[in-house]
Amino acid sequence: MRWQAKLILVATLGAVASALTPASGVAIAADDLHVDLRYDAPGPRRRCWDEAEFRGSVARRLGYDPFRPGAPIGVVVRVTSVARALEGRIDWQNAGGAHLGERRIVAKDSDCSELLTEVSFAVVLQIELLHARAPAPDDAEAATVAPPASPLQASGTAPPPSAVAAEPAPAPPFPTAAPPGRAEVPRPEVDVRLRAEPAGEIAPPGPDGASGRWSLSLGAGPALAWGLAPSLTADGRLFVEARRRALSLELAGEASYPSTTRQADGLGFRERLLSGSLALCGHRQVLSACALGRGNAVHVTGLDVDRPRSPRGLAVQAGARLAATIPLGGPWSAAAHLDLLGLITPYRVTLNQAGVWDMPRLAALAGLTVAARFR
């Protein structure tokens, strides 16, 4: 569950922040809290952000730009494709490039923009925890600056036993340059180890997350239809879909291939359907289920009859759809679907004042579609 994933992340990052502020050592001062960023993402082809967009997302949440080359703590953000999904990896390092820990986030729907929103949130949360635990700059300096020498030490006389310092020698400082006109304060190297957690989903905070926005898809595809005509026929569909998180609404226009039926005496009719449908769908990973309504304008033409006519009628159906969607890369996806429809308004074809065909109470369509999604 999303709240469990977030709880695991907060606990893990809290442990890192605690390790960066040892009780008797010196932590990074709040005004020097920056990280060195290395960023690697596929780019616009997969609808991923460039480095400037990622930096801007983090900076907007923090209120300042935390990324500075040469900072004592580094973070590597990398997006890769794994098993028909996208994985965002956050790798924390020390100044020497040694591995401190990592976090992995997987987007099973291959939405790179949504994935990077979650990755930027994880980076912001880590920096905010470190910032909250970091001491003030004056306190950090006071913990490392030695007291001035006494007159006895200056003249070469041994100090009394109570004045002998029991402090151990300071560890090597961070490789950072001191500001001009200010003495550099030695800072001990902090050794941090972050335990790797299993990949999980993290809900981005706030209403401005990419997952809270509507997306539009345009697609088309063929299908085979049973029960829309006296014999098996083909059907084509063109649709537009609006989706937000796990819900979508689809509006489609459909047309069937003309179907010809003849009796033993040679008389017959040709039928074709022009249809419109509306579907309300719920999605879970690659599967979806929909409530479906369809209206059919039925066109019939008599064949080899004394007085050929082309009457029109309306047949209304309602039912359900089951579908499975597979990402094809970038904004493209393919889906297989099965529609089951029940007839609401009975429809009969009459030839020479005799009924020759009644539309069945149940109908089914099975087909494939290809769609492109746009923001």
ChimeraX attribute file (.defattr): number of C-alpha atoms within 10 A of each C-alpha:
attribute: neighborCount
match mode: 1-to-1
recipient: residues
	/A:1	9
	/A:2	11
	/A:3	11
	/A:4	12
	/A:5	16
	/A:6	17
	/A:7	11
	/A:8	15
	/A:9	19
	/A:10	16
	/A:11	11
	/A:12	17
	/A:13	22
	/A:14	17
	/A:15	16
	/A:16	20
	/A:17	23
	/A:18	15
	/A:19	17
	/A:20	21
	/A:21	17
	/A:22	11
	/A:23	9
	/A:24	7
	/A:25	16
	/A:26	22
	/A:27	26
	/A:28	24
	/A:29	19
	/A:30	16
	/A:31	11
	/A:32	15
	/A:33	19
	/A:34	21
	/A:35	22
	/A:36	19
	/A:37	20
	/A:38	14
	/A:39	15
	/A:40	16
	/A:41	18
	/A:42	15
	/A:43	13
	/A:44	12
	/A:45	9
	/A:46	17
	/A:47	18
	/A:48	20
	/A:49	20
	/A:50	14
	/A:51	16
	/A:52	9
	/A:53	12
	/A:54	18
	/A:55	17
	/A:56	15
	/A:57	18
	/A:58	23
	/A:59	16
	/A:60	11
	/A:61	14
	/A:62	14
	/A:63	9
	/A:64	10
	/A:65	15
	/A:66	18
	/A:67	18
	/A:68	15
	/A:69	12
	/A:70	15
	/A:71	20
	/A:72	22
	/A:73	22
	/A:74	24
	/A:75	23
	/A:76	15
	/A:77	23
	/A:78	18
	/A:79	23
	/A:80	14
	/A:81	14
	/A:82	12
	/A:83	7
	/A:84	14
	/A:85	16
	/A:86	20
	/A:87	23
	/A:88	23
	/A:89	19
	/A:90	21
	/A:91	19
	/A:92	24
	/A:93	22
	/A:94	21
	/A:95	18
	/A:96	11
	/A:97	12
	/A:98	12
	/A:99	16
	/A:100	19
	/A:101	18
	/A:102	19
	/A:103	23
	/A:104	19
	/A:105	21
	/A:106	24
	/A:107	22
	/A:108	18
	/A:109	17
	/A:110	22
	/A:111	21
	/A:112	28
	/A:113	19
	/A:114	20
	/A:115	26
	/A:116	26
	/A:117	22
	/A:118	24
	/A:119	27
	/A:120	21
	/A:121	19
	/A:122	22
	/A:123	17
	/A:124	19
	/A:125	19
	/A:126	18
	/A:127	19
	/A:128	16
	/A:129	17
	/A:130	24
	/A:131	18
	/A:132	10
	/A:133	17
	/A:134	23
	/A:135	18
	/A:136	14
	/A:137	14
	/A:138	9
	/A:139	13
	/A:140	19
	/A:141	17
	/A:142	12
	/A:143	14
	/A:144	15
	/A:145	11
	/A:146	9
	/A:147	7
	/A:148	7
	/A:149	8
	/A:150	10
	/A:151	10
	/A:152	11
	/A:153	11
	/A:154	9
	/A:155	8
	/A:156	8
	/A:157	9
	/A:158	11
	/A:159	12
	/A:160	8
	/A:161	7
	/A:162	7
	/A:163	9
	/A:164	9
	/A:165	8
	/A:166	7
	/A:167	6
	/A:168	6
	/A:169	6
	/A:170	12
	/A:171	12
	/A:172	11
	/A:173	13
	/A:174	19
	/A:175	14
	/A:176	13
	/A:177	10
	/A:178	11
	/A:179	8
	/A:180	7
	/A:181	6
	/A:182	7
	/A:183	9
	/A:184	14
	/A:185	16
	/A:186	18
	/A:187	21
	/A:188	16
	/A:189	19
	/A:190	22
	/A:191	10
	/A:192	19
	/A:193	16
	/A:194	19
	/A:195	14
	/A:196	13
	/A:197	14
	/A:198	11
	/A:199	14
	/A:200	17
	/A:201	18
	/A:202	23
	/A:203	18
	/A:204	22
	/A:205	10
	/A:206	8
	/A:207	9
	/A:208	10
	/A:209	15
	/A:210	21
	/A:211	20
	/A:212	14
	/A:213	12
	/A:214	14
	/A:215	16
	/A:216	16
	/A:217	19
	/A:218	17
	/A:219	18
	/A:220	18
	/A:221	18
	/A:222	19
	/A:223	20
	/A:224	17
	/A:225	21
	/A:226	17
	/A:227	19
	/A:228	28
	/A:229	25
	/A:230	17
	/A:231	12
	/A:232	13
	/A:233	19
	/A:234	20
	/A:235	23
	/A:236	20
	/A:237	20
	/A:238	18
	/A:239	19
	/A:240	17
	/A:241	21
	/A:242	17
	/A:243	21
	/A:244	14
	/A:245	14
	/A:246	12
	/A:247	15
	/A:248	19
	/A:249	17
	/A:250	19
	/A:251	14
	/A:252	18
	/A:253	17
	/A:254	20
	/A:255	18
	/A:256	23
	/A:257	17
	/A:258	15
	/A:259	18
	/A:260	18
	/A:261	17
	/A:262	14
	/A:263	9
	/A:264	6
	/A:265	7
	/A:266	10
	/A:267	15
	/A:268	17
	/A:269	22
	/A:270	17
	/A:271	21
	/A:272	21
	/A:273	24
	/A:274	17
	/A:275	21
	/A:276	19
	/A:277	19
	/A:278	19
	/A:279	21
	/A:280	19
	/A:281	21
	/A:282	16
	/A:283	17
	/A:284	12
	/A:285	12
	/A:286	13
	/A:287	15
	/A:288	18
	/A:289	18
	/A:290	21
	/A:291	16
	/A:292	19
	/A:293	17
	/A:294	20
	/A:295	21
	/A:296	20
	/A:297	16
	/A:298	20
	/A:299	16
	/A:300	21
	/A:301	16
	/A:302	23
	/A:303	18
	/A:304	12
	/A:305	14
	/A:306	9
	/A:307	8
	/A:308	13
	/A:309	13
	/A:310	11
	/A:311	11
	/A:312	12
	/A:313	13
	/A:314	15
	/A:315	19
	/A:316	19
	/A:317	20
	/A:318	20
	/A:319	18
	/A:320	18
	/A:321	20
	/A:322	16
	/A:323	19
	/A:324	17
	/A:325	20
	/A:326	16
	/A:327	19
	/A:328	14
	/A:329	14
	/A:330	16
	/A:331	17
	/A:332	17
	/A:333	17
	/A:334	17
	/A:335	17
	/A:336	17
	/A:337	18
	/A:338	17
	/A:339	20
	/A:340	17
	/A:341	21
	/A:342	18
	/A:343	20
	/A:344	13
	/A:345	12
	/A:346	13
	/A:347	17
	/A:348	14
	/A:349	18
	/A:350	14
	/A:351	17
	/A:352	12
	/A:353	7
	/A:354	9
	/A:355	10
	/A:356	16
	/A:357	14
	/A:358	15
	/A:359	17
	/A:360	16
	/A:361	15
	/A:362	16
	/A:363	19
	/A:364	18
	/A:365	20
	/A:366	19
	/A:367	19
	/A:368	19
	/A:369	19
	/A:370	20
	/A:371	22
	/A:372	17
	/A:373	17
	/A:374	13
	/A:375	10
